[in-house]
Amino acid sequence: MKVNLLANTKGVWFSGLVAGQLLLVPSLSYANSELFFEIRERAEQQENLNDKFYGANPKVGESSDSYLLSRIRIGLNHQFDDHWSGRVSLQDSRVFGWGFADADWSSAEFGGLVNDPQQDPLELGDTWLHYQDEFWETKIGRQSIAYGDQRVFGPGAWKNSGKWIWDAAKLRIKQDQNWLEAFYGKTKIHDPDEFSLTHRHGFTGSGLYGHYKLTPAWLIEPMVFTKFNDDSLSYQEKDQLNYGARVVYKDYGFKVDATALKQVGELTDNRGQNLDMDAYAYSLDATYRFSPQWMLGFTHAFASGDDKSTAANERFDGAYGAAAKYYGQMNVMAWSNLADYALIANYRPHRDWQIEAEYHQFYADQIDDAWKAYKSGLNAQSQHYGNEIDLIASYRYSKQLDLKLGLGVFMPGDAIKQAVDNAQANLTDDTAYSAFFQVQYKFKQGL
């Protein structure tokens, strides 16, 4: 009965928002309005792996799972004058045939609320008011916060319902190509049965992010920001401060992109004890484009794990960044307790075709610290999680239609094999496979 009531609540909000859009349209100047529509359908197959566990014997979910992810976005953009614009939109994200139940995504981090990365039907999408002139820019409302290469701040849009969606306010001061932006906001929780305006948010964050073009070849992006939560089953309060910078050099086909981030602060555990945070992470991407067709590169990412012999909490938590974009397409890893070494290649046989290949070697910083749903780490001596190979082909059929096909293989390393030999629960050392096929269609029409 509760589920039906909550679903009906979402239906009421959805109907109200649609009605609001329809009432708004006649009042707008049609020459400055634009209707947009996007649908993304992606079929995925996972073998000996799911979003929580690795191997053929997961505690929850299926070890062999085929499902369809469907996401629809519809909305209206309007330019009120030279400075003011606005957007109102809806998003509907659903998963069909998935091996998880909603209850499997109950989040201790957010007080036991369901936070489903793939399913969140009939929701408010990007809905904001935007102002800009030569020197100032501000945006208030529901939005993504994405900076730089999206390693530290990104929407996590590969997940069907989106990993990081904000109700926030941003203010940017700019001069030529340089700018400094301040933001304050709260992150959305993805509950399939609750409309997001009717229950609490996840983290509260604020900070500054800068973008400075030092020379035509050099770019620096300094950053400082917070991450706060005081409604968790895992702890009483997390009060985190992050600071660091991204530096980019690009010239003559070479590109070097480096990021370093420090996390400090205080975590109050459920016993009321205060634990200092002392974590850090860095990344280094180096690529060279030999021709319009070929690019080769190397990437290394590191994020500290928690050393159990110290009183501080040294586990880096990934900030507000994306995952699959950097640490393997299969989402076996995230930017936490990780050392990733990878080779990458990009081939463009035609302007509408792109083929990407990646080879990753994954290691733990602290093998007895958290990895996926194994919160106590692995019972092993080796630090080597395993290796992953990914191959992704993309084709732009038209301005509106994009197709994408991906294949991945994860081969377990000595750490996983040793943990299996030590009879660790819900873990096997089978090779894991994944595949996906995605169709994405986008449509815009001036009114």
PyMOL commands that set and color helices and strands:
alter all, ss='L'
color gray80, all
select helices_A, chain A and resi 2-27+30-32+102-105+108-110+196-198+414-421
alter helices_A, ss='H'
color red, helices_A
select strands_A, chain A and resi 33-47+64-79+84-96+106-107+113-114+120-124+127-132+136-143+166-175+178-187+204-213+218-229+237-251+254-268+274-289+294-303+338-350+353-363+384-396+401-412+432-446
alter strands_A, ss='S'
color yellow, strands_A
deselect
rebuild
show_as cartoon
